[in-house]
């Protein structure tokens, strides 16, 4: 008799599937009718170009909608059964390596980094089987100082966490809670205050050092690792030797906490960088960590996290192992991906940072195909799969979990051996970045790496815990940072679509068709930019000139257009509410999607096409800032949109908003009194009205606000001028 599975999978109810598929079929039929109407009813004169532009836009947006339906076709949710894991595998749990990546001590403050490190060091997992690696691509002695300080504080923090089973185990997040005090005796409460005092002292020392900008000589004597930043080494962010320092060697007898329990291994890694070698950004850092960890701890499972994504669940490792160690299907699972969630999202998610429909529906749908996206953080990997091995049913899946430390080398010997593995020249002439490790040559190396692993025969799981999120990060709290982040993502994703890794080509016969289309949902973000702009610009300008772009209300052809727009909007709203959005939160998401498509994705599309044509060079990895001023934070908490700059992005946003305002006001003034005018231009009036409603915060920032987060006066003049010019040119 076989053992019961270590996890459960639940598909959407059959009735719900049938209803959704019938609805999708009806909308698709409506789309086909709108395409037939466009193809059979061409306008003349200037309207002909606008008509053809709208037709092309509707074809692209229609295909993107089909891709979005593919991920809703096969919703599957998973639940681990950790109590069974403990019963069957407690004595043979695999070694786990945790990778935390940081790149800039200014944008990603050392205090933020060590909070993430401390949260994963405190897992409810055998410490002799746990190793934590910090990759510092900024090669900052300030980050190393912070890690050394954290290693001392960990001796108090880890036993405190386990003794009281506290959550979360990021000190900052825990002590910020109003109830951050264990219940019980007075002595325990005093202990809590003592640990908090130790943390605040550590935090103060780290922040004071960060303000100074360097570590003074008297502090350098605390650890031999500081010698790596001595003056004769001439260390800079982009030009330095390999630095590997074992801060805590979990094998040593003195590596214990205040209760005498063993501490997990803690390692600092700054891979070598030289100007003549391309360092391949985060993918290069991850591959260096894979090699260094193979030499040191060689955990069978790897968890990778961004430095701002702390662990919020002390049992997250055990939950993930339920998938890997399942006797029936665990041998085929390459990685378990958690959603990217944030602790500082406002009630109505002002910038759409944590889209619930994506987290609860779309990514779950990809997981239903066994093709969950790897999104670069909060992911548990099987080392075997990440190292490029293809899945084989002949290999014992449980055997691949028996990796682990076997080296008897001293700490110094391990450090020296690892320095070679993270040197610039090590990868020359090898398959690293091609067939082994994360794939090079794309800003979103995580997504293409995940797809490549799946095409090697492996399956992946998307797991969104029903309890609190397993990992929480810092969401962008200004519009500009959010748009920059999406510009980078959309650009990298579109590069994948135009490359040899396009899922419709590379994934052909390797991935289910639904998974191929599901990938296109994200890879085609940038491709939706100009079709959306056609709607946002042509509709109001043609309204001003009396050029109808849609059938009049009395025409039978009006029905499919009205049905497609109305049904999709109502479905999106209902789905959003079912996922947990408020109505305002859903409305905010529609606004943000509109802003992304009309600004960030435009730049992504243009830059990607220019690179494909050889007209520009590849852009570097942009690290988004994690620190803002108190005023910005206050406006964000009050859900007031933050603009505050004269960037080209905001000029485009403001211009599009003004074009629609001119179109609506001018159209009403021109057509309201004309007999049949509203019937003739009804859909255009409706479209402009919705766009103007979505852009209300933009108008307020342009004309009424006077705080630092408003749109500057020069943006207002440029937007009004460009919108007026567009209207005049349309009239010629």
C-alpha positions in Angstrom: 0.0 0.0 0.0 1.4 3.4 -1.1 1.9 6.2 1.4 -0.6 9.0 1.4 0.6 12.1 -0.6 2.4 14.9 1.2 0.3 17.6 -0.6 -3.2 18.0 -2.0 -4.2 19.5 -5.3 -7.6 21.0 -5.9 -8.9 22.0 -9.3 -11.7 24.5 -9.8 -15.1 23.0 -9.6 -16.4 21.6 -12.9 -19.5 23.8 -12.8 -17.3 26.9 -12.4 -15.1 25.7 -15.3 -18.1 25.3 -17.6 -19.5 28.7 -16.7 -16.2 30.4 -17.3 -15.6 28.5 -20.6 -19.1 29.4 -21.8 -18.5 33.0 -20.9 -15.1 33.0 -22.6 -16.6 31.5 -25.7 -19.2 34.2 -25.9 -16.7 37.0 -25.5 -14.5 35.4 -28.2 -17.5 35.2 -30.5 -18.1 38.9 -29.8 -14.4 39.7 -30.6 -14.7 37.8 -33.9 -17.8 40.0 -34.8 -15.9 43.2 -34.0 -13.0 42.0 -36.3 -15.5 41.2 -39.1 -17.0 44.6 -38.7 -13.6 46.3 -38.9 -12.6 44.3 -42.0 -15.8 44.8 -43.9 -16.5 48.5 -43.0 -13.6 50.7 -43.9 -13.7 54.5 -43.3 -12.5 57.0 -45.9 -10.1 59.9 -45.8 -8.3 60.6 -42.6 -10.6 58.3 -40.8 -9.2 55.4 -42.8 -5.9 55.5 -41.0 -7.5 55.8 -37.6 -9.9 52.9 -38.5 -7.0 50.7 -39.6 -5.1 51.6 -36.4 -8.0 50.6 -34.2 -8.4 47.3 -36.1 -4.7 46.5 -35.6 -5.0 47.4 -31.9 -8.1 45.2 -31.4 -6.3 42.3 -33.1 -3.3 42.5 -30.7 -5.4 43.2 -27.6 -7.8 40.4 -28.6 -4.9 37.9 -28.9 -3.6 39.1 -25.5 -7.0 38.5 -24.0 -7.0 34.9 -25.4 -3.7 34.3 -23.7 -5.2 35.6 -20.4 -8.0 33.1 -20.8 -5.5 30.3 -21.2 -4.3 30.7 -17.6 -7.9 30.7 -16.3 -8.6 27.4 -18.1 -6.9 25.1 -15.6 -6.9 26.6 -12.1 -5.2 24.4 -9.6 -4.4 25.1 -6.0 -2.0 23.1 -3.8 -1.8 22.5 -0.1 1.1 20.8 1.7 0.6 18.4 4.6 3.7 19.1 6.8 2.5 16.9 9.7 2.9 13.9 7.3 6.4 15.2 6.4 7.5 15.2 10.0 6.1 11.7 10.5 7.9 10.2 7.5 11.1 12.2 6.9 12.1 14.1 10.0 15.3 12.1 10.4 16.3 12.4 6.8 15.4 16.0 5.9 17.7 17.4 3.1 20.2 20.2 3.5 18.9 23.6 2.4 20.9 26.5 1.2 19.3 30.0 1.3 20.6 32.7 -1.2 19.9 36.3 -0.3 21.0 38.8 -3.0 21.8 42.5 -2.6 23.4 44.9 -5.0 23.7 48.4 -3.6 24.1 49.5 0.1 22.5 52.9 -0.6 19.4 51.8 -2.4 19.2 48.6 -0.3 20.3 49.6 3.2 22.3 47.1 5.2 19.7 47.1 7.9 17.0 45.9 5.4 19.4 43.2 4.2 20.3 41.7 7.6 16.6 41.6 8.6 16.0 39.3 5.7 19.1 37.2 6.7 18.0 36.9 10.3 14.5 35.9 9.3 15.8 32.9 7.3 18.4 32.0 9.9 15.5 31.5 12.3 13.6 28.9 10.4 12.1 25.9 12.3 14.6 23.6 10.6 17.6 21.6 11.8 20.4 24.3 11.9 23.1 21.7 10.9 21.2 21.4 7.6 20.7 25.1 7.0 23.2 27.4 5.4 22.6 31.1 4.5 24.6 32.9 1.8 24.5 36.6 1.2 25.6 37.7 -2.3 26.8 41.3 -2.2 27.1 42.6 -5.8 27.9 46.0 -4.4 31.0 44.5 -2.6 30.4 46.9 0.3 32.3 46.7 3.6 29.2 48.3 5.1 27.1 45.3 4.1 29.8 42.9 5.5 29.9 44.9 8.7 26.1 44.6 9.0 26.3 40.9 8.4 29.0 40.5 11.1 26.8 42.4 13.5 23.8 40.3 12.6 25.8 37.1 13.3 26.4 38.3 16.9 22.8 39.3 17.4 21.6 36.0 15.9 22.9 34.2 19.1 20.1 36.0 21.0 17.5 36.4 18.3 17.2 32.7 17.0 16.6 31.1 20.5 14.2 34.0 21.3 12.2 33.2 18.2 12.1 29.5 18.7 11.4 29.7 22.4 8.3 31.8 21.9 7.4 30.7 18.4 7.1 34.3 17.3 6.2 35.5 13.8 7.4 37.2 11.7 11.1 36.5 12.4 12.4 39.7 10.8 13.3 41.8 13.9 12.1 45.0 12.3 8.8 43.6 11.3 8.3 41.9 14.6 9.1 44.8 16.9 7.0 47.1 14.7 3.9 45.0 15.7 1.9 46.6 18.5 1.7 43.2 20.3 5.4 42.4 20.1 5.7 40.9 23.5 5.3 37.2 24.4 2.6 36.4 26.8 3.5 34.8 30.1 5.7 35.6 33.0 7.2 39.0 33.7 10.7 37.6 33.2 9.8 36.6 29.6 8.5 40.1 29.0 11.7 41.5 30.3 13.6 39.2 28.0 11.6 40.6 25.1 12.6 44.1 26.0 16.2 43.0 26.4 16.3 41.4 22.9 14.6 44.5 21.4 17.3 46.7 23.1 20.0 44.5 21.6 18.4 44.8 18.2 18.1 48.6 18.4 21.7 48.9 19.4 22.8 46.8 16.5 20.6 48.7 14.1 22.0 52.0 15.4 25.6 50.8 14.9 24.9 49.7 11.4 23.1 53.0 10.5 25.8 55.1 12.1 28.4 53.2 10.1 26.4 53.7 6.9 26.3 57.4 7.5 30.1 57.5 7.9 30.4 55.6 4.6 33.3 53.4 5.8 34.4 51.1 8.6 37.0 52.7 10.9 40.3 50.8 11.6 39.4 50.0 15.2 36.3 48.1 14.0 38.1 46.2 11.3 39.9 44.1 13.9 36.6 42.4 14.8 36.8 40.0 11.8 39.6 39.0 9.4 37.2 39.5 6.5 37.7 43.3 6.8 41.2 42.8 5.4 39.6 42.3 2.0 38.8 46.0 1.9 42.3 47.1 2.9 43.7 50.0 0.9 46.1 48.0 -1.2 43.3 45.9 -2.6 41.7 49.1 -4.1 38.2 47.6 -3.9 35.4 49.3 -5.9 31.9 48.1 -6.8 32.9 47.1 -10.4 36.5 46.2 -9.9 37.5 43.9 -7.0 38.8 40.4 -6.2 36.6 37.5 -5.1 35.6 37.8 -1.5 34.2 34.7 0.4 34.0 34.9 4.1 32.4 32.2 6.4 31.0 34.5 9.1 29.5 31.5 11.0 30.8 28.0 10.4 28.0 25.8 11.6 30.4 22.9 12.0 32.5 24.6 14.7 31.9 23.7 18.4 31.7 27.4 19.4 29.1 28.2 16.7 26.2 28.1 19.2 23.6 30.5 20.5 22.9 31.6 24.0 21.0 28.4 24.7 23.9 26.3 23.5 22.2 25.2 20.3 24.1 25.1 17.0 23.8 28.1 14.7 23.3 27.8 10.9 26.2 28.4 8.6 26.4 32.0 7.4 28.6 33.0 4.4 29.3 36.4 2.7 30.1 36.2 -1.0 31.2 39.1 -3.3 32.1 37.5 -6.7 35.0 38.9 -8.5 34.3 41.8 -10.9 36.6 43.3 -13.5 35.8 45.9 -16.2 36.8 43.6 -19.0 34.3 40.9 -17.9 30.5 41.1 -18.3 29.1 40.2 -14.8 25.6 39.3 -16.1 23.8 41.1 -13.3 21.7 39.0 -10.9 21.9 35.8 -13.0 25.7 36.0 -12.6 25.5 36.5 -8.9 23.1 33.5 -8.5 25.3 31.2 -10.6 28.3 32.2 -8.5 26.3 31.3 -5.3 25.3 28.0 -6.8 29.0 27.1 -7.3 30.2 28.4 -4.0 27.5 26.7 -2.1 28.3 23.4 -3.9 31.8 23.6 -2.4 30.6 24.5 1.1 27.2 23.0 2.0 25.8 21.6 -1.2 22.2 21.7 -0.1 19.8 19.6 -2.2 17.2 22.5 -2.0 18.0 26.1 -2.7 15.8 29.0 -1.6 16.5 32.3 -3.3 15.3 35.7 -2.0 15.8 39.3 -2.8 17.3 41.2 0.1 14.0 43.1 0.7 11.9 39.9 0.9 12.0 38.6 4.4 10.6 35.3 5.5 7.2 35.6 7.2 6.6 31.9 7.9 9.2 30.0 10.0 7.9 26.7 8.5 8.1 27.7 4.9 10.9 25.2 4.2 8.9 22.3 5.6 5.9 23.3 3.4 8.1 23.3 0.3 9.6 19.9 1.1 6.2 18.4 1.1 6.2 18.9 -2.7 9.8 17.7 -3.3 9.6 14.7 -1.0 6.2 13.4 -2.1 6.7 9.7 -3.1 4.2 9.9 -6.0 5.1 13.0 -7.9 7.7 14.9 -5.9 10.6 13.5 -8.0 9.4 15.5 -11.0 9.1 18.9 -9.3 11.9 21.3 -10.0 10.8 24.4 -8.0 8.1 25.7 -5.8 7.3 29.3 -6.4 5.6 31.6 -3.8 3.8 34.8 -4.9 5.6 38.1 -4.5 3.6 39.8 -1.7 4.3 43.0 0.2 3.8 44.2 3.8 3.4 47.9 2.9 0.5 47.7 0.4 -2.2 50.2 1.1 -5.8 49.2 1.8 -6.8 49.8 -1.9 -3.4 49.0 -3.4 -2.7 52.4 -4.8 -0.1 51.3 -7.4 -1.4 47.8 -8.1 1.7 46.4 -6.5 0.1 43.2 -5.4 -2.5 42.3 -8.0 -4.7 39.7 -6.4 -6.1 38.4 -9.7 -2.6 37.7 -10.9 -1.6 36.0 -7.6 -4.8 34.0 -7.0 -5.9 33.3 -10.6 -3.3 33.7 -13.3 -0.3 32.2 -11.6 -2.4 29.4 -10.1 -3.5 28.7 -13.7 0.1 28.4 -14.9 0.7 26.1 -11.9 -2.2 23.9 -13.2 -0.2 23.2 -16.3 2.8 22.2 -14.2 4.5 25.4 -15.5 4.5 27.9 -12.7 6.6 31.0 -13.5 9.9 31.4 -11.7 9.7 35.1 -10.6 13.2 35.5 -9.1 12.4 35.5 -5.4 10.5 33.4 -2.9 11.4 30.3 -4.8 12.6 26.8 -3.6 14.7 25.0 -6.2 15.8 21.4 -6.6 19.6 22.0 -7.0 19.7 19.2 -9.6 17.2 20.9 -11.9 18.7 24.4 -11.4 22.1 23.0 -12.4 20.8 22.1 -15.9 20.0 18.4 -15.4 17.2 17.1 -17.5 14.4 15.2 -15.8 14.6 11.4 -16.1 12.0 9.0 -14.7 14.8 6.5 -14.3 16.5 8.6 -11.6 15.4 8.1 -8.0 13.8 11.4 -7.0 14.5 10.9 -3.3 18.1 10.1 -4.1 18.4 13.6 -5.6 17.6 15.0 -2.2 20.7 13.3 -0.6 23.1 16.1 -1.5 24.8 17.8 1.4 28.1 18.6 3.0 30.7 15.9 2.7 33.9 18.1 2.6 36.2 17.9 5.6 38.1 21.0 4.6 38.8 23.8 7.0 36.9 27.1 6.8 40.0 28.8 5.2 40.3 26.0 2.7 36.6 26.2 1.7 37.0 30.0 1.4 40.0 29.8 -0.9 38.4 27.0 -3.0 35.2 29.1 -3.4 37.0 32.2 -4.4 38.2 30.4 -7.5 34.6 29.3 -8.3 33.3 32.9 -8.1 36.1 34.4 -10.1 35.5 36.2 -13.4 37.4 33.7 -15.6 35.8 30.5 -14.1 32.8 30.5 -16.5 34.9 31.0 -19.7 34.5 28.0 -22.0 31.7 26.5 -19.8 28.0 26.1 -20.2 27.2 28.3 -17.2 24.5 30.8 -18.2 23.5 28.6 -21.2 22.8 25.1 -20.1 23.8 25.3 -16.4 22.3 27.7 -13.8 20.4 30.8 -14.6 20.3 31.9 -18.3 22.3 35.0 -19.3 21.4 37.7 -21.8 18.0 38.7 -20.5 17.0 41.3 -17.8 14.4 38.8 -16.5 16.6 35.8 -16.3 14.3 34.2 -13.8 11.4 33.7 -16.2 13.4 32.3 -19.0 15.3 30.0 -16.6 12.1 28.6 -15.2 10.8 28.0 -18.7 14.0 26.3 -19.8 13.8 24.0 -16.7 10.2 23.1 -17.6 11.3 22.3 -21.2 13.9 19.9 -19.7 11.0 17.8 -18.5 10.5 19.1 -15.0 7.3 20.4 -13.4 6.9 23.4 -11.2 4.4 24.3 -8.4 2.8 27.6 -7.6 2.0 27.7 -3.9 0.0 30.5 -2.3 -0.5 29.7 1.4 -4.0 30.0 2.7 -2.4 31.3 5.9 -0.2 34.4 5.9 2.3 35.0 3.1 5.5 33.0 3.4 7.5 36.0 2.2 6.9 39.7 2.4 8.8 42.5 0.6 8.8 46.2 0.2 6.4 47.5 -2.5 7.3 50.6 -4.5 5.6 53.6 -2.8 5.9 56.1 -5.6 4.4 56.0 -9.0 7.7 56.6 -10.7 9.5 53.7 -9.0 6.6 51.4 -9.8 6.7 52.4 -13.5 10.4 52.1 -13.7 10.2 48.6 -12.3 7.5 47.6 -14.8 9.5 49.1 -17.6 12.4 46.8 -16.8 10.2 43.8 -16.4 8.2 44.4 -19.6 11.4 45.0 -21.6 13.0 41.8 -20.4 9.8 39.8 -21.0 9.4 41.1 -24.5 13.0 40.3 -25.3 12.2 36.7 -24.4 9.2 36.7 -26.8 11.4 38.0 -29.6 14.3 35.6 -28.8 14.9 31.9 -29.5 13.2 31.3 -26.1 9.8 32.4 -27.3 7.5 29.9 -25.7 5.5 29.4 -28.9 8.7 28.2 -30.5 11.0 26.9 -27.8 8.2 25.4 -25.8 6.5 23.8 -28.8 5.9 20.1 -28.0 7.7 20.7 -24.6 5.0 22.7 -22.9 1.2 22.4 -23.0 -0.3 24.9 -25.4 -2.1 26.6 -22.4 1.2 27.1 -20.7 2.7 28.6 -23.9 -0.1 31.1 -24.2 0.1 31.7 -20.4 3.7 32.8 -20.7 2.7 35.1 -23.6 0.3 36.8 -21.2 3.4 38.4 -19.5 5.8 38.4 -22.4 3.5 40.6 -24.4 3.0 43.3 -21.8 5.1 45.6 -24.0 3.2 44.7 -27.1 0.0 46.1 -25.6 1.5 49.6 -25.4 0.8 51.0 -28.8 -2.6 49.2 -29.2 -3.6 50.9 -25.9 -2.3 54.2 -27.1 -4.4 53.9 -30.3 -7.5 53.7 -28.1 -6.3 56.4 -25.8 -5.3 58.9 -28.5 -7.3 58.2 -31.7 -10.7 57.8 -30.0 -10.7 61.4 -28.4 -9.0 63.1 -31.4 -11.5 61.5 -33.8 -14.3 62.5 -31.5 -13.2 66.1 -31.8 -13.2 65.9 -35.6 -16.5 64.0 -35.8 -14.9 60.8 -37.2 -16.9 57.8 -35.8 -14.7 54.8 -35.0 -17.4 52.5 -33.7 -20.9 51.6 -35.0 -23.7 53.9 -33.9 -25.9 52.8 -31.1 -28.9 51.9 -33.4 -26.7 49.6 -35.5 -26.8 45.8 -34.9 -23.0 45.9 -35.0 -23.1 48.0 -31.8 -24.1 44.9 -29.8 -20.8 42.9 -30.1 -18.7 46.0 -29.2 -20.9 46.8 -26.2 -21.0 43.2 -25.1 -17.2 42.6 -25.4 -16.4 45.8 -23.4 -19.2 45.4 -20.9 -18.7 41.7 -20.3 -15.0 41.9 -19.9 -15.3 44.9 -17.5 -18.0 43.2 -15.3 -16.1 39.9 -15.3 -12.9 41.7 -14.2 -14.7 43.5 -11.4 -16.4 40.3 -10.2 -13.2 38.3 -10.3 -11.4 41.1 -8.5 -14.0 41.3 -5.7 -13.9 37.5 -5.3 -10.1 37.6 -5.0 -10.4 40.2 -2.2 -10.2 43.6 -3.9 -12.3 46.5 -2.8 -14.1 48.3 -5.6 -11.7 51.2 -5.2 -8.8 48.8 -5.2 -10.0 47.3 -8.5 -10.4 50.8 -10.0 -6.9 51.7 -8.9 -5.6 48.6 -10.7 -7.4 49.6 -13.9 -5.8 53.1 -13.6 -2.3 51.7 -13.0 -2.6 49.2 -15.9 -3.6 52.2 -18.1 -0.6 54.2 -16.9 1.8 51.3 -17.4 0.6 50.6 -21.0 0.7 54.2 -22.0 4.2 55.0 -20.6 6.4 52.2 -19.2 5.5 49.6 -21.8 5.9 52.1 -24.6 9.5 52.6 -23.6 9.9 48.9 -23.2 8.6 48.2 -26.6 10.7 50.9 -28.3 13.9 49.9 -26.5 13.5 46.2 -27.2 12.8 46.7 -30.9 15.8 49.2 -31.1 18.1 46.5 -29.5 16.8 43.9 -31.9 17.7 46.1 -34.8 21.1 46.9 -33.3 20.3 50.6 -32.8 21.0 50.6 -29.1 22.9 48.6 -26.5 21.4 46.4 -23.8 20.5 48.3 -20.7 21.7 47.3 -17.3 19.8 45.9 -14.4 18.0 48.8 -12.6 17.8 48.4 -8.8 14.7 50.2 -7.5 15.1 52.3 -4.4 13.8 50.9 -1.1 14.1 54.1 0.9 11.8 57.2 0.7 11.2 60.4 2.7 8.7 60.7 5.5 6.5 63.0 3.4 6.4 60.5 0.5 5.5 57.7 2.9 2.7 59.7 4.5 1.2 60.5 1.1 1.4 56.8 0.1 -0.3 55.7 3.3 -3.1 58.3 2.6 -3.3 56.9 -0.9 -2.4 60.1 -2.7 -0.5 59.4 -5.9 3.1 60.5 -5.9 4.4 62.2 -9.1 6.9 64.9 -8.2 9.2 64.9 -11.3 9.3 66.2 -14.8 10.3 62.9 -16.4 9.4 62.0 -19.9 7.1 59.3 -18.5 5.0 61.8 -16.7 4.8 64.1 -19.7 3.4 61.2 -21.7 0.9 60.4 -18.9 -0.2 64.0 -18.6 -0.5 64.5 -22.4 -2.7 61.4 -22.8 -4.9 62.6 -19.9 -5.2 66.1 -21.5 -6.0 64.6 -25.0 -8.9 62.7 -23.5 -10.1 65.7 -21.5 -10.1 67.8 -24.6 -11.8 65.1 -26.6 -14.6 64.7 -24.0 -15.2 68.4 -23.3 -14.9 69.3 -27.0 -16.9 66.4 -28.1 -19.8 67.2 -25.8 -19.7 70.9 -26.9 -19.7 69.8 -30.5 -22.1 66.8 -30.6 -24.4 67.1 -27.6 -26.7 69.5 -29.5 -26.5 67.8 -32.9 -29.4 65.5 -33.6 -28.2 61.9 -33.5 -24.7 63.0 -32.5 -24.6 61.1 -29.2 -25.9 58.0 -31.0 -23.3 58.3 -33.7 -20.4 58.8 -31.3 -21.8 57.0 -28.2 -19.0 54.5 -27.7 -16.3 57.1 -28.2 -18.0 59.3 -25.6 -18.2 56.4 -23.2 -14.5 55.5 -23.8 -13.3 59.0 -23.2 -15.4 59.4 -20.1 -13.9 56.2 -18.5 -10.3 57.3 -19.4 -11.0 60.8 -17.9 -12.4 59.2 -14.8 -9.3 57.0 -14.4 -7.1 60.0 -14.9 -8.7 62.2 -12.2 -5.5 61.9 -9.9 -3.5 63.2 -12.9 -5.7 66.3 -13.3 -5.6 67.0 -9.6 -1.8 66.7 -9.6 -1.6 69.0 -12.7 -4.0 71.8 -11.6 -4.8 71.6 -7.9 -2.1 70.1 -5.8 0.8 72.2 -4.5 2.8 69.6 -2.5 6.1 68.0 -3.5 4.2 65.1 -5.1 2.3 67.1 -7.6 3.2 67.3 -11.3 5.5 70.3 -11.9 4.2 73.4 -13.9 6.5 72.6 -16.9 4.8 69.2 -17.2 1.4 70.9 -17.3 2.5 73.4 -20.0 4.1 70.6 -22.1 1.1 68.3 -21.7 -1.4 71.1 -22.7 0.8 72.1 -25.6 1.3 68.6 -27.0 -2.4 67.8 -26.6 -3.4 71.0 -28.4 -0.9 70.3 -31.1 -2.2 66.8 -31.7 -5.8 68.2 -31.9 -4.7 70.9 -34.4 -2.8 68.4 -36.6 -5.8 66.1 -36.6 -7.9 69.0 -38.0 -5.6 69.8 -40.9 
